[in-house]
Amino acid sequence: MSEKQLRTVLMNKDAVIGQVRRDILEPVWVSIRENKEYSIEEKNIYMLMTEKFMNRLGLMNWYIITLFHKADGFAEMISTIRNLLGKYMEKSRVAEYISVMVMELALNNENTNIRKEARSMYPAVDDINSLVVDPDVRSKIVKELQRKRVLVSVSWKLGGGSTSIGKQGRLQITLYNKDDEFQEVKENIETKATADTNKKTLIDFYRDVPDGGTDLGLYYLSYLDDACKKVDVKFESLVNQFSASDLTVINLVFNF
C-alpha cells in the first residue's frame, strides 16, 4: 500500500490510535515515575523519548495496529511494543556515551594541533602547556590554524547502503586530523580502551583525574564498550593513517 492509501485508511482512526498510544505508554510512564534511580530530569527525558518513539512508528505500523486492535493476541502485540520501548531507552545510554566520546576525541585532536602550532609560533618558550591556556595566545594560535586550514573534521554515516544486507542499523563516525604522532595516538587508544574502569563510577573516575589531562576522553572507550555490550550493540574503534598526507583517521563503528 502506498503512503497515500495508508493515510486515507487511517483518516478516521484517530480515536483508536489515541487509545492504543495511551495503552502502550501509560504503564511505561508509571514504571519511569516509580524508578527511584532516575532523577527528575532523567524521568522527563525518558518520557519524552517514549513519545518520540511512538511518533516515529510508520503508517504501516499504525495500519496493522488498528487492523488487529480487537483481535485475539492484540495484548501480546502491545506488550511487544512496550518491550521495544524499554530497549530503546536502554540504548539511549549508548547515544550519550557516543556524543561525549566524539567531543572528547575532537577536543584531544584540537589540543594536539594547538600545542604543535604553539611550538612553531613560540619556539623560545619551554612551557608550552602554560602558554596555550593564555586566552590571547590561544586565540592567535587558533586563528593561525584556521588560516592554514588545520582543522579537526567529523563525518558520520547511517546504514550500509541499499545493497548492504544486515547493516541497516550501522552507524560509523569518523574523525580526521593531520597528526604526525599517529603511532602514539593509536597506542593511546588501544591501551585506554582496555583500561580497568570497573572499580570506579564515571563520576569518581573524573574526580580522581588531575586537571588538564588532555587524553581523558580516551577512557570513554572502556565505558562505551561496556554500555554497548549490555544492550547487544557491537562496537569497534579503529585508528589508521594515510602516510602520503599524514592524516590520522579514527573510526567508531556501531551495529545496533
SERO-4910 file (N, C-alpha, C, O; in steps of 0.05 Angstrom, whole numbers):
BEGIN
 pado doro    nc1    nc2    nc3   cac1   cac2   cac3    cc1    cc2    cc3    oc1    oc2    oc3
  Met    A     17    -24      0      0      0      0     17     25      0     38     26     14
  Ser    A     10     45    -15     25     69    -16     19     86      9      0     81     24
  Glu    A     36    106     14     32    123     37      5    138     35     -8    142     55
  Lys    A     -2    146     11    -27    160      6    -51    142     14    -70    151     26
  Gln    A    -50    116      6    -71     97     13    -73     93     43    -94     93     55
  Leu    A    -50     91     56    -49     87     85    -61    111     99    -76    107    119
  Arg    A    -55    135     90    -66    159    103    -96    160    100   -110    168    119
  Thr    A   -106    151     77   -135    151     73   -148    131     92   -169    137    104
  Val    A   -136    107     95   -147     86    112   -147     96    142   -166     90    156
  Leu    A   -126    110    150   -123    118    178   -137    144    184   -136    153    207
  Met    A   -149    156    164   -160    183    167   -180    184    190   -181    204    205
  Asn    A   -197    164    193   -218    163    213   -211    145    237   -229    136    251
  Lys    A   -186    140    241   -177    122    263   -164    137    286   -151    124    302
  Asp    A   -167    163    287   -154    179    308   -160    169    336   -143    168    354
  Ala    A   -186    162    341   -194    154    368   -181    128    376   -171    124    398
  Val    A   -180    109    357   -167     83    362   -137     87    367   -126     75    385
  Ile    A   -124    103    350    -95    108    352    -89    121    379    -69    114    392
  Gly    A   -105    141    387   -101    154    412   -103    135    436    -87    136    455
  Gln    A   -123    117    435   -127     98    457   -104     78    458    -95     72    480
  Val    A    -96     69    435    -73     49    435    -48     62    445    -33     50    460
  Arg    A    -43     87    437    -19    102    448    -20    103    478      0     98    491
  Arg    A    -43    109    489    -46    111    519    -41     83    531    -28     81    552
  Asp    A    -53     62    519    -50     35    529    -20     27    530    -12     12    547
  Ile    A     -5     36    510     23     28    508     40     45    528     56     34    542
  Leu    A     35     71    528     52     89    542     47     91    573     66     93    588
  Glu    A     22     90    581     16     94    609     31     75    628     42     84    648
  Pro    A     32     49    623     47     31    641     77     37    640     90     35    661
  Val    A     87     45    617    115     52    615    121     77    631    141     78    645
  Trp    A    103     97    630    107    122    645    106    117    675    121    128    690
  Val    A     87     99    683     86     92    712    112     80    721    122     87    743
  Ser    A    123     62    705    149     50    712    171     70    714    188     68    732
  Ile    A    171     90    696    192    110    696    189    128    721    208    134    734
  Arg    A    164    136    727    159    154    750    167    140    776    176    153    795
  Glu    A    163    114    778    168     99    803    197     90    806    204     79    827
  Asn    A    213     94    785    241     86    786    257    106    803    260    129    795
  Lys    A    266     97    826    279    115    845    308    121    836    321    139    847
  Glu    A    318    106    817    346    111    808    347    134    788    369    145    783
  Tyr    A    324    143    777    324    165    758    320    191    772    305    193    791
  Ser    A    334    212    763    330    239    772    304    249    758    294    237    740
  Ile    A    294    272    767    271    284    755    276    290    726    259    286    709
  Glu    A    300    300    720    307    307    693    308    281    675    298    282    653
  Glu    A    319    260    686    320    235    671    292    224    666    287    214    644
  Lys    A    275    226    686    248    217    682    234    232    659    220    220    642
  Asn    A    237    258    659    225    274    638    237    267    610    222    266    591
  Ile    A    263    263    610    276    256    584    266    229    574    259    227    550
  Tyr    A    264    209    591    255    183    583    226    183    574    218    170    554
  Met    A    209    198    588    181    200    580    179    214    552    163    206    536
  Leu    A    195    234    548    195    248    522    205    229    500    194    229    478
  Met    A    225    212    507    236    193    487    214    173    479    213    165    456
  Thr    A    199    164    498    178    144    491    157    156    473    147    142    455
  Glu    A    151    181    477    132    195    459    144    197    431    130    193    411
  Lys    A    169    204    430    182    206    404    183    179    389    179    178    365
  Phe    A    187    158    405    188    131    393    161    125    380    160    115    358
  Met    A    139    132    394    112    127    383    107    144    359     94    135    340
  Asn    A    117    169    359    113    187    337    128    177    312    120    183    289
  Arg    A    149    161    316    165    152    294    154    126    282    164    117    261
  Leu    A    134    114    294    122     90    282    111     97    255     96    117    253
  Gly    A    117     81    235    108     87    208     78     82    205     65     70    222
  Leu    A     67     92    183     39     89    177     31     59    175      9     52    183
  Met    A     48     43    164     42     14    162     40      2    190     23    -16    194
  Asn    A     57     11    209     55      1    236     27      7    248     14    -10    259
  Trp    A     19     32    244     -7     40    254    -30     26    240    -51     21    252
  Tyr    A    -27     21    214    -47      6    199    -51    -22    211    -74    -31    215
  Ile    A    -29    -35    217    -30    -62    228    -42    -61    256    -59    -78    263
  Ile    A    -34    -41    272    -45    -39    299    -75    -34    299    -90    -48    314
  Thr    A    -84    -16    282   -113    -11    281   -129    -34    269   -152    -38    276
  Leu    A   -116    -49    251   -129    -71    238   -135    -94    258   -155   -108    256
  Phe    A   -116    -97    277   -119   -120    296   -125   -112    324   -122   -128    342
  His    A   -133    -87    329   -136    -78    357   -158    -92    372   -160    -90    396
  Lys    A   -177   -105    357   -198   -120    371   -194   -150    368   -211   -166    377
  Ala    A   -172   -159    356   -167   -187    352   -154   -201    375   -142   -187    393
  Asp    A   -156   -227    376   -142   -243    397   -112   -239    393   -102   -238    370
  Gly    A    -98   -237    415    -69   -234    413    -59   -205    412    -35   -199    411
  Phe    A    -79   -186    412    -71   -158    410    -55   -149    434    -37   -132    433
  Ala    A    -62   -161    457    -47   -154    482    -18   -161    480      0   -147    490
  Glu    A    -12   -184    466     16   -192    462     30   -172    443     54   -166    447
  Met    A     15   -162    424     27   -142    405     34   -117    421     56   -106    417
  Ile    A     17   -108    438     22    -84    454     46    -88    473     63    -71    476
  Ser    A     47   -112    485     69   -119    503     96   -119    488    116   -110    499
  Thr    A     96   -128    463    120   -128    447    130   -100    442    154    -95    443
  Ile    A    111    -82    436    118    -54    431    130    -42    456    149    -26    455
  Arg    A    118    -48    480    129    -38    505    157    -48    510    174    -33    519
  Asn    A    162    -73    503    189    -84    506    209    -70    488    232    -64    496
  Leu    A    201    -63    464    218    -48    446    223    -20    457    245    -10    454
  Leu    A    203     -8    470    207     18    483    229     16    504    246     34    507
  Gly    A    228     -6    520    248    -10    541    276    -12    530    294      0    541
  Lys    A    279    -27    508    305    -30    495    314     -3    484    338      3    485
  Tyr    A    296     12    473    302     38    461    313     57    483    333     71    478
  Met    A    301     56    507    311     73    528    338     64    538    355     81    545
  Glu    A    342     38    540    368     27    549    390     35    529    412     43    538
  Lys    A    385     34    504    405     40    484    410     70    482    431     79    471
  Ser    A    393     86    494    398    115    494    423    122    510    436    142    505
  Arg    A    430    105    529    454    110    545    479    108    526    499    122    530
  Val    A    477     90    507    499     88    487    502    114    472    524    123    467
  Ala    A    479    126    465    480    151    450    494    173    466    509    189    455
  Glu    A    489    173    492    501    193    509    532    190    509    547    209    507
  Tyr    A    541    165    512    569    159    512    582    166    485    604    177    484
  Ile    A    568    160    464    578    166    437    583    196    434    604    205    424
  Ser    A    563    212    442    566    241    439    589    252    455    604    269    445
  Val    A    593    243    479    615    253    496    642    242    484    662    257    484
  Met    A    642    217    475    666    205    464    676    222    440    699    228    438
  Val    A    657    229    422    665    244    398    675    272    406    695    281    395
  Met    A    662    285    425    670    311    434    698    310    447    715    327    442
  Glu    A    703    289    463    729    287    476    751    281    456    773    292    458
  Leu    A    746    263    437    766    257    417    772    282    400    796    287    393
  Ala    A    751    296    392    755    321    376    772    341    392    789    354    381
  Leu    A    765    344    418    780    363    435    809    355    438    827    371    437
  Asn    A    813    329    441    840    319    444    857    325    419    880    333    420
  Asn    A    845    320    395    858    326    370    863    356    367    885    364    357
  Glu    A    844    372    375    847    401    372    869    411    390    885    427    382
  Asn    A    871    400    415    892    409    433    920    400    422    939    415    426
  Thr    A    921    377    409    946    368    397    955    388    375    978    396    374
  Asn    A    936    397    359    942    416    338    951    443    349    969    456    339
  Ile    A    938    452    371    944    477    384    972    477    395    988    495    392
  Arg    A    979    455    409   1006    453    421   1028    452    399   1049    464    402
  Lys    A   1022    438    378   1041    436    356   1046    463    343   1069    470    338
  Glu    A   1025    478    339   1027    504    326   1041    524    346   1056    541    337
  Ala    A   1035    521    372   1048    538    392   1078    535    392   1093    554    394
  Arg    A   1087    510    388   1116    505    387   1129    519    363   1151    528    363
  Ser    A   1113    519    341   1123    532    317   1123    562    319   1142    575    310
  Met    A   1102    574    332   1100    603    334   1117    614    356   1126    637    354
  Tyr    A   1122    599    378   1137    609    401   1159    589    407   1158    576    428
  Pro    A   1179    586    390   1200    566    394   1217    571    419   1230    553    429
  Ala    A   1217    596    428   1235    602    452   1221    596    478   1234    596    499
  Val    A   1196    589    478   1181    583    503   1183    553    509   1177    536    493
  Asp    A   1192    548    534   1195    520    542   1169    507    552   1163    484    545
  Asp    A   1153    523    567   1129    512    579   1105    518    560   1091    537    563
  Ile    A   1101    500    541   1080    503    521   1053    500    533   1034    515    526
  Asn    A   1050    481    552   1024    477    565   1013    501    579    989    507    578
  Ser    A   1031    516    592   1022    541    605   1016    563    585    998    579    589
  Leu    A   1031    562    563   1027    583    543   1000    580    529    986    601    525
  Val    A    991    556    523    966    553    507    941    558    524    919    559    512
  Val    A    943    560    550    919    566    566    915    596    569    895    605    580
  Asp    A    934    612    559    930    641    558    910    648    537    915    642    513
  Pro    A    887    660    544    866    665    524    875    680    499    867    673    477
  Asp    A    891    701    503    900    717    480    918    701    461    915    701    437
  Val    A    937    686    474    955    670    458    940    648    443    945    642    420
  Arg    A    922    635    458    906    613    446    890    623    422    888    609    402
  Ser    A    879    647    425    863    659    404    880    663    379    871    657    356
  Lys    A    905    672    382    923    676    360    930    650    346    931    648    322
  Ile    A    934    630    363    941    603    352    918    592    336    922    581    314
  Val    A    894    594    347    870    584    333    866    598    306    860    585    286
  Lys    A    870    624    306    867    639    281    888    630    260    882    628    236
  Glu    A    912    624    269    933    614    251    926    586    240    931    580    217
  Leu    A    915    569    258    907    543    249    884    545    228    883    530    209
  Gln    A    865    563    233    844    567    214    854    577    187    845    569    166
  Arg    A    874    595    189    886    606    164    899    583    148    898    583    124
  Lys    A    912    565    162    926    543    149    907    519    143    916    500    131
  Arg    A    882    522    151    862    501    147    870    475    161    866    453    151
  Val    A    883    478    184    889    454    201    865    450    220    864    462    241
  Leu    A    847    434    211    822    430    225    817    401    232    827    383    219
  Val    A    801    397    254    792    370    260    764    367    247    747    384    250
  Ser    A    761    346    232    736    341    217    722    316    227    735    297    234
  Val    A    696    318    227    679    295    236    659    289    214    646    307    204
  Ser    A    657    263    207    636    255    188    621    231    200    632    217    218
  Trp    A    597    226    190    583    202    200    566    191    178    558    204    158
  Lys    A    560    165    180    545    151    160    525    132    174    533    116    192
  Leu    A    500    133    166    480    116    177    473     94    157    469     99    134
  Gly    A    472     69    167    466     47    149    490     39    132    511     53    132
  Gly    A    486     18    116    507      9     99    501     11     70    515     -1     53
  Gly    A    480     26     63    472     28     35    450      8     28    446    -11     43
  Ser    A    437     13      7    413     -3     -1    421    -32     -7    404    -50     -5
  Thr    A    446    -37    -15    454    -64    -22    469    -79      0    477   -101     -3
  Ser    A    471    -66     23    486    -78     46    467    -92     64    454    -80     81
  Ile    A    466   -119     62    449   -135     78    459   -137    107    483   -142    111
  Gly    A    442   -133    126    450   -135    154    463   -111    166    473   -112    189
  Lys    A    465    -89    151    479    -65    161    460    -41    163    468    -18    164
  Gln    A    433    -47    164    414    -25    165    417    -10    191    411     14    192
  Gly    A    426    -23    213    429    -10    239    457     -2    245    465     -1    268
  Arg    A    472      4    224    501     11    227    505     41    229    493     56    213
  Leu    A    521     50    247    529     78    250    560     79    250    573     65    266
  Gln    A    571     95    232    600     98    231    607    128    234    597    145    219
  Ile    A    623    134    254    632    162    259    662    162    254    677    146    265
  Thr    A    671    182    239    699    184    232    710    211    239    698    232    231
  Leu    A    733    212    253    746    237    259    773    238    243    788    218    244
  Tyr    A    777    260    230    802    263    214    819    286    227    808    307    234
  Asn    A    845    280    229    863    301    238    891    296    228    901    273    229
  Lys    A    904    317    217    931    314    207    950    313    232    953    333    246
  Asp    A    962    290    236    977    286    261   1001    268    255    997    245    247
  Asp    A   1025    277    259   1048    261    253   1055    242    277   1074    226    275
  Glu    A   1039    244    298   1044    226    321   1023    203    320   1011    196    340
  Phe    A   1020    191    296   1000    171    292   1003    147    310    983    138    322
  Gln    A   1027    136    312   1031    112    328   1025    117    357   1014     99    371
  Glu    A   1032    140    367   1026    147    395    996    148    400    986    138    420
  Val    A    982    161    381    952    162    383    940    134    383    923    128    399
  Lys    A    950    118    365    939     90    362    944     75    388    925     61    398
  Glu    A    968     76    399    974     61    423    959     72    447    950     56    464
  Asn    A    955     98    448    939    110    470    911     99    470    901     91    491
  Ile    A    899     99    447    871     90    445    869     60    452    851     52    467
  Glu    A    887     44    441    886     15    446    891      9    476    878     -9    486
  Thr    A    909     24    489    914     19    517    891     27    535    882     12    552
  Lys    A    880     50    529    858     60    547    832     46    541    814     47    558
  Ala    A    829     35    517    804     20    511    802     -5    528    779    -14    533
  Thr    A    824    -15    538    824    -39    554    829    -33    584    835    -51    599
  Ala    A    828     -7    591    833      1    618    813    -12    638    790    -15    630
  Asp    A    822    -18    662    804    -29    682    789     -7    696    799      6    714
  Thr    A    764     -2    687    748     20    699    725      9    715    707     24    723
  Asn    A    724    -17    718    701    -29    732    699    -22    761    678    -23    773
  Lys    A    722    -14    773    722     -9    802    713     19    809    710     25    833
  Lys    A    708     36    790    700     64    795    676     71    778    673     62    756
  Thr    A    660     89    789    639    101    773    652    122    756    674    131    761
  Leu    A    638    130    735    649    151    718    654    177    733    674    190    728
  Ile    A    636    184    751    639    208    767    664    207    785    680    225    786
  Asp    A    667    184    798    691    180    816    716    181    799    736    193    808
  Phe    A    716    169    776    739    169    759    747    198    751    771    205    752
  Tyr    A    728    214    744    733    242    737    745    258    760    762    274    757
  Arg    A    734    252    784    743    267    807    773    261    814    787    278    824
  Asp    A    782    237    807    809    229    813    830    237    792    854    236    797
  Val    A    820    247    769    839    254    748    847    283    752    829    300    755
  Pro    A    872    290    752    881    318    755    872    335    732    868    325    710
  Asp    A    869    361    737    860    379    716    881    380    694    905    378    699
  Gly    A    871    384    669    890    387    647    897    362    633    913    362    614
  Gly    A    885    339    640    890    314    626    877    314    599    852    311    597
  Thr    A    892    318    578    880    321    551    871    295    539    855    295    521
  Asp    A    882    272    549    874    247    538    852    233    554    848    209    551
  Leu    A    840    248    572    819    236    589    797    223    573    788    201    581
  Gly    A    789    236    551    766    225    536    771    197    525    752    183    519
  Leu    A    796    189    522    802    163    511    792    141    529    786    119    520
  Tyr    A    790    146    555    780    126    573    750    121    568    739    100    576
  Tyr    A    736    139    555    708    135    549    704    110    532    683     98    531
  Leu    A    725    102    517    723     77    501    716     53    518    700     36    510
  Ser    A    727     52    542    721     29    560    692     30    569    678     10    568
  Tyr    A    683     54    577    655     56    586    636     52    563    615     39    566
  Leu    A    643     63    540    626     60    516    624     31    508    602     21    502
  Asp    A    646     17    509    646    -12    502    628    -28    521    613    -45    513
  Asp    A    630    -22    547    614    -36    567    584    -30    563    568    -48    564
  Ala    A    578     -5    558    550      3    553    538    -12    529    515    -20    529
  Cys    A    555    -14    508    546    -27    483    541    -57    488    521    -68    479
  Lys    A    559    -70    503    556    -98    508    530   -104    524    517   -125    519
  Lys    A    522    -86    542    498    -91    558    473    -91    542    453   -104    550
  Val    A    473    -77    519    449    -76    503    453    -88    475    439    -82    456
  Asp    A    473   -106    473    478   -121    448    484   -103    424    474   -109    402
  Val    A    498    -82    429    508    -65    407    537    -71    401    554    -69    419
  Lys    A    543    -79    377    571    -86    370    586    -60    365    578    -43    348
  Phe    A    608    -56    379    624    -32    376    653    -38    371    664    -56    384
  Glu    A    665    -24    353    694    -26    348    705      1    342    692     18    330
  Ser    A    730      5    350    744     31    345    770     24    330    785      6    338
  Leu    A    775     39    309    799     34    293    813     61    288    801     82    286
  Val    A    840     59    287    856     83    281    874     76    258    888     56    258
  Asn    A    874     93    238    890     89    214    903    115    205    895    136    215
  Gln    A    922    113    187    935    137    177    942    134    148    952    113    139
  Phe    A    936    155    132    944    156    104    972    168    104    975    192    108
  Ser    A    992    152     99   1020    161    101   1027    184     82   1043    201     88
  Ala    A   1014    184     59   1020    205     39   1012    233     49   1026    252     43
  Ser    A    990    234     64    981    261     73    984    265    103    977    287    113
  Asp    A    996    245    117   1000    248    146    973    251    161    972    265    181
  Leu    A    952    239    151    925    243    162    918    220    181    918    197    173
  Thr    A    912    227    206    903    207    225    873    205    223    858    225    222
  Val    A    863    180    223    834    175    220    825    156    242    836    134    246
  Ile    A    806    166    258    795    149    280    766    142    272    750    159    267
  Asn    A    761    116    271    734    106    264    721     93    288    732     76    301
  Leu    A    696    102    294    679     89    314    656     77    299    640     91    286
  Val    A    653     50    301    633     36    285    614     22    305    623      7    323
  Phe    A    588     26    301    568     14    317    547     -1    300    539      8    279
  Asn    A    540    -26    309    519    -41    296    497    -45    316    500    -62    334
  Phe    A    474    -31    313    452    -32    332    433    -56    325    414    -60    339
***
